[in-house]
């Protein structure tokens, strides 16, 4: 009886170790995936910012220097792109609470 109980206890200990190993692995995998998704999102934001800069560059090529509205637009657009680009992340008073990934405003909590 003692041997059977000792064997059961040993199996229980081994199962607990295996379960902990699996839990640790799952946790590491989840962390790794979260970090990778963040990398992917940041690179997509950066690529979008680069695309916007190229677009703005084309506008600037043909821009009339005397068109003040267009010059103001170009300055405004450069500021917004600097906010959007994860490598710059410039503060923007109006957009700082906006989610860069979804471009959605934060939801208001009433409680």
Beta strands, then each sheet from edge to edge (+ up, - down):
end
